[in-house]
Amino acid sequence: MIIRDVTNYIEELAPLSYAEDFDNVGLLVGSYTTKVTGVLVTLDTLEETVEEAIAKNCNLIVSFHPIIFSGLKKINGSNYVERTVLKAIKNDIAIYATHTALDNSKNGVSAKMCDVLELTNTQILIPKKGVIKKLTTYVPTSNANALRNQLFEVGGGNIGNYSNCSFNIEGKGSFKGNENSNPTIGKKGELIFEKETCITITFEDYLEKKILNTLFKHHPYEEVAYEIITLDNSNQNIGMGMLGELYKEMEEKEFLKFIKNTFKTGCVRHSKFINKPIKKVAVLGGAGSFAISHAIRAKADAYISADFKYHEFFKAENSILLADIGHYESEQFTKNLLVEYLTKKITNFAIVLSEKSTNPIYYL
């Protein structure tokens, strides 16, 4: 198995197109064609992480956070990023990062937080826009069913809880091939009118290459007429944060103690008590202050995330309990999620959970 095989599995869970524009995801160090000896899964990649990979005979590190985030103009070991990259290169260790691609996955970071909290009736807090595309093509009616089914087979026409979704209009198409053409129907130089079906399907943007390959392979015409556009619609199965319900209502202080113990954090910074029970909870791993207004609009009783600044606690405005549990603490179970997922997909070599805590914050 080569690195590309492993990353293909990861990208089934967290396609790179899910990542935010500012992010740096994918294979950051190494070659996709390298044969894999073992995979070490971690939250962060540091020098000690590379050393752990070497000790455990793992030549691929799958990291949540990218060690290279902004551009490197030189690599001479002057800081922890450069030293980590140098050590990885010297020891033929590849580094792959998922970050916001996994944040936006329905079964990603926030979903794992929901699992740990045993939340039910979960849904995406901020559905992502710009990740749904629409294909429109025209095919002889006699070939329409076969082509449509092939597009369904590779993921076209999946919408939320529904599959095999399409819109079809029958009409009449015309064409005339020149002297260099090789028409499937009729003869070159002859004006042809053919009964055709216009097929329209939607698909997730990461499937575009597969959709087009299928279209060209199974469409009978020499020249395939089609168009693809990106829709503004939100995808309810992709996005940041999640919303769910506790198995039982809790008083605010009880709830804060519950999440403190659950996430094993040194402290929970929270907003003013609003004297109402907590049942509906929003979560978002990592720095999540940008989603406070979304949690309020979703009528959550509490919002769990991290890295809230002083003035951002005022945004609670007596309508929600904000709980900052720490950046590392909110994402700590992500590596367990990746190990569980990859272990099910790959059985011929070790998927190793890093034993190192990379939390840079300590509590007295």
TIFIFI-763960 format. One record per residue (C-alpha): residue number from 1; x, z, y. Coordinates in steps of 0.25 Angstrom, whole numbers, plus 5000, padded with zeros to 4 digits. Each point is the difference from the previous one (the first is absolute). Example, Ala and Ser with C-alpha at 12.3 -4.5 7.8 and 13.67 -1.06 7.14 Angstrom:
BEGIN
R   gumi   east     up   north
R      1   5049   5031    4982
R      2   5006   4998    5014
END
This chain:
BEGIN
R   gumi   east     up   north
R      1   5000   5000    5000
R      2   5005   4996    5014
R      3   4997   5007    5013
R      4   4990   4989    5004
R      5   4992   5004    4987
R      6   4999   5015    5005
R      7   4997   4996    5015
R      8   4989   4991    4995
R      9   4993   5011    4993
R     10   5002   5009    5013
R     11   4994   4989    5008
R     12   4987   4999    4992
R     13   4998   5015    5004
R     14   5005   4998    5015
R     15   5002   4985    5004
R     16   5010   4999    5011
R     17   4990   4993    5009
R     18   4993   5013    5001
R     19   5011   5006    5008
R     20   4999   5002    5015
R     21   5008   4990    5009
R     22   5010   5010    5004
R     23   5004   5004    4986
R     24   5012   4996    4992
R     25   4995   4999    4985
R     26   5005   4993    4987
R     27   5014   4998    4994
R     28   5009   5006    5011
R     29   5013   5000    4992
R     30   5003   4992    4988
R     31   4996   4987    4992
R     32   4987   4997    4994
R     33   5007   4994    4988
R     34   5008   5012    4996
R     35   4997   5006    4986
R     36   4994   5014    5001
R     37   5006   5012    4993
R     38   4991   5010    5005
R     39   4991   5003    5012
R     40   5001   5013    5009
R     41   4987   5003    5008
R     42   5002   5008    5013
R     43   4993   5003    5013
R     44   5013   4997    5008
R     45   5013   4993    4997
R     46   5012   5008    5004
R     47   5015   5001    4995
R     48   4996   5011    4991
R     49   4989   4991    4994
R     50   5010   4989    4997
R     51   5009   5010    4993
R     52   4988   5005    4992
R     53   4997   4985    4996
R     54   5014   4998    4996
R     55   5000   5013    4992
R     56   4987   4995    4993
R     57   5004   4986    4997
R     58   4989   4994    5010
R     59   5005   4988    5007
R     60   4986   4999    5008
R     61   4995   5010    5010
R     62   4985   4999    5003
R     63   4999   5008    5013
R     64   4987   5002    5008
R     65   5008   5001    5014
R     66   5009   4988    5003
R     67   5014   5005    5002
R     68   5002   4987    5009
R     69   4989   5001    5011
R     70   5006   4994    5012
R     71   5011   4989    5000
R     72   5014   5004    4996
R     73   5011   4993    5009
R     74   5011   5006    4992
R     75   5002   5007    4987
R     76   5013   5009    5001
R     77   4994   5014    4996
R     78   4999   5006    5013
R     79   4986   5006    4997
R     80   4991   5004    4988
R     81   4993   4986    4999
R     82   5013   4992    5000
R     83   5007   5010    4990
R     84   4988   4999    4991
R     85   5000   4985    5000
R     86   5015   4999    4998
R     87   4999   5009    4988
R     88   4989   4992    4994
R     89   5007   4987    5002
R     90   5013   5005    4994
R     91   4993   5005    4988
R     92   4991   4988    4998
R     93   4987   5008    5002
R     94   4988   4993    5006
R     95   4990   5006    5009
R     96   4986   4997    5001
R     97   4990   5006    5010
R     98   4985   5000    5001
R     99   4996   5008    5012
R    100   4988   4995    5007
R    101   4996   4990    4989
R    102   4997   5012    4992
R    103   4994   5008    5011
R    104   4990   4988    5001
R    105   4997   5000    4985
R    106   4987   5005    4995
R    107   5008   5007    4989
R    108   5011   5004    5009
R    109   5005   5012    5008
R    110   4987   5005    5006
R    111   4993   4998    4986
R    112   5010   5009    4994
R    113   4998   5011    5010
R    114   4985   4998    4997
R    115   5003   5002    4985
R    116   5008   5013    5003
R    117   4989   5005    5008
R    118   4990   4996    4990
R    119   4991   4993    5010
R    120   4988   4992    4996
R    121   4993   4988    5006
R    122   5012   4995    5006
R    123   5001   4988    5009
R    124   5011   4993    5009
R    125   5000   5007    5014
R    126   5005   4988    5008
R    127   4997   4987    4993
R    128   5011   4989    5003
R    129   4997   4988    5007
R    130   5007   4986    4999
R    131   5002   5001    4985
R    132   4988   4991    4995
R    133   5001   4985    5000
R    134   4990   4989    4997
R    135   5002   4988    4993
R    136   4991   4988    5001
R    137   5002   4987    4991
R    138   4993   4988    4996
R    139   4999   4995    4985
R    140   4992   4991    4992
R    141   4987   5007    4996
R    142   5004   4997    4985
R    143   5013   5008    5002
R    144   4994   5011    5008
R    145   4997   5011    4990
R    146   5014   4998    4993
R    147   5008   5001    5013
R    148   4991   5012    5005
R    149   5003   5008    4987
R    150   5015   4997    5001
R    151   5000   5006    5014
R    152   4992   5012    4996
R    153   5010   5002    4988
R    154   5012   5002    5010
R    155   4992   5010    5009
R    156   4992   4991    5009
R    157   4986   5004    5004
R    158   5002   5015    4998
R    159   4993   5008    5011
R    160   4999   5015    4999
R    161   4993   5004    4987
R    162   4996   4985    4997
R    163   5008   4989    4994
R    164   4997   4985    4998
R    165   4995   4998    5014
R    166   4999   4987    5006
R    167   4991   4991    5009
R    168   4997   4986    4996
R    169   4994   4988    5007
R    170   4997   4986    4994
R    171   5002   4988    5008
R    172   5007   4986    5000
R    173   5014   4998    5003
R    174   5007   4986    5004
R    175   5014   4995    4998
R    176   5008   4987    5000
R    177   5014   5000    4994
R    178   5011   4991    5005
R    179   5010   4991    4992
R    180   5008   5012    4997
R    181   4989   5009    4995
R    182   4996   5003    4985
R    183   4985   5004    5002
R    184   4994   5008    4988
R    185   4987   4994    5003
R    186   4998   4985    5004
R    187   5011   4991    5004
R    188   5010   4999    5011
R    189   4995   4993    5013
R    190   4986   5003    4996
R    191   4990   5009    5008
R    192   4995   5010    4991
R    193   4988   5010    5002
R    194   5000   5011    4989
R    195   4991   5011    4998
R    196   5008   5013    5003
R    197   4999   5015    5001
R    198   5006   5008    5011
R    199   5005   5013    4995
R    200   5003   5012    5008
R    201   5007   5013    4995
R    202   5007   5011    5007
R    203   5012   5007    4994
R    204   5011   5010    5004
R    205   5011   4994    5008
R    206   5011   5004    4990
R    207   4993   4990    4990
R    208   5002   4988    5009
R    209   5011   4994    4992
R    210   4993   5002    4987
R    211   4987   4995    5005
R    212   5006   4987    5006
R    213   5008   4997    4987
R    214   4987   5002    4992
R    215   4993   4990    5009
R    216   5010   4989    5000
R    217   5002   5002    4985
R    218   4985   4999    4996
R    219   4994   4991    5011
R    220   4998   4986    4995
R    221   5004   4992    5013
R    222   5013   4995    5004
R    223   4999   5005    5014
R    224   4993   5014    5000
R    225   4991   5003    5013
R    226   5000   5014    5003
R    227   5001   5010    5011
R    228   5004   5015    5001
R    229   4997   5010    5011
R    230   5003   5014    5002
R    231   4987   5009    5002
R    232   4998   5011    5010
R    233   4992   5008    4989
R    234   5006   5013    4996
R    235   5003   5002    4985
R    236   4993   5013    4996
R    237   5010   5002    4988
R    238   5013   4999    5009
R    239   5004   5008    5011
R    240   5006   5013    5006
R    241   4994   5014    4996
R    242   4989   5004    4991
R    243   4987   5008    5001
R    244   4994   5009    4990
R    245   4993   5013    4996
R    246   5004   5013    4995
R    247   4995   5005    4987
R    248   4994   5012    5008
R    249   4998   5004    5014
R    250   5011   5009    5006
R    251   5001   5008    5012
R    252   5011   4996    5010
R    253   5010   5011    4996
R    254   4998   4998    4985
R    255   5002   4985    5002
R    256   5013   5001    5007
R    257   5005   5010    4989
R    258   4995   4990    4990
R    259   5008   4988    5006
R    260   5012   5009    5003
R    261   5001   5004    4985
R    262   4997   4986    4995
R    263   5010   4993    5008
R    264   5010   5012    4999
R    265   5003   4999    5015
R    266   5008   5011    5008
R    267   4989   5000    5010
R    268   4987   4992    5005
R    269   4999   4997    5014
R    270   4985   4999    5004
R    271   4991   4999    5012
R    272   4990   5010    5004
R    273   4989   5005    4990
R    274   4987   4994    5003
R    275   4992   5010    4991
R    276   4994   4990    4990
R    277   5002   4998    4985
R    278   5009   4989    4995
R    279   4995   4990    4991
R    280   5003   4986    5004
R    281   5015   4998    5001
R    282   5009   4989    5006
R    283   5014   4998    4995
R    284   5012   4991    5004
R    285   5014   5002    4995
R    286   5011   5000    5010
R    287   4999   4999    5015
R    288   4985   4999    5002
R    289   4996   5004    5014
R    290   4996   4986    5003
R    291   4988   5002    4990
R    292   4994   5013    5007
R    293   4989   4992    5007
R    294   4997   4992    4987
R    295   4998   5013    4993
R    296   4991   5006    5010
R    297   4992   4987    5000
R    298   4999   5001    4985
R    299   4994   5014    5002
R    300   5011   5007    4992
R    301   5000   5015    5001
R    302   5015   5000    4999
R    303   5012   4991    5001
R    304   5013   5002    4992
R    305   5012   4992    5005
R    306   5013   5003    5006
R    307   5009   4999    5013
R    308   4989   5004    5010
R    309   5006   5002    5014
R    310   4996   5011    5009
R    311   4990   4992    5008
R    312   4994   4994    4988
R    313   4994   5013    4995
R    314   4991   4999    5012
R    315   4993   4987    4995
R    316   4993   5009    4990
R    317   4990   5004    5011
R    318   4993   5010    4992
R    319   4995   4989    4990
R    320   5010   5001    4989
R    321   5011   5009    4994
R    322   5013   4993    5001
R    323   5011   5004    4990
R    324   5014   4996    5001
R    325   5007   5003    4986
R    326   5013   4993    5003
R    327   5005   4986    4998
R    328   5007   5002    4987
R    329   4989   5009    4994
R    330   4989   4990    5002
R    331   5008   4989    4993
R    332   5007   5008    4989
R    333   4991   4996    4989
R    334   5003   4985    5003
R    335   5012   4999    4991
R    336   4991   5006    4988
R    337   4990   4990    5003
R    338   5010   4989    4999
R    339   5007   5006    4987
R    340   4986   5001    4993
R    341   4997   4986    5004
R    342   5013   4993    4996
R    343   5000   5008    4987
R    344   4987   4994    4996
R    345   5005   4986    5003
R    346   5014   5001    4995
R    347   5004   5006    4986
R    348   5014   4994    4997
R    349   5008   5009    5009
R    350   5000   5013    5008
R    351   4992   5002    5012
R    352   5006   5012    5006
R    353   4994   5010    5010
R    354   5010   5005    5010
R    355   5003   5014    4999
R    356   5006   5001    5015
R    357   4991   5005    5011
R    358   5003   4992    5012
R    359   4992   5008    5010
R    360   5009   5002    5013
R    361   4991   5011    5005
R    362   5001   5014    4996
R    363   4992   5013    5003
R    364   5005   5014    5003
END
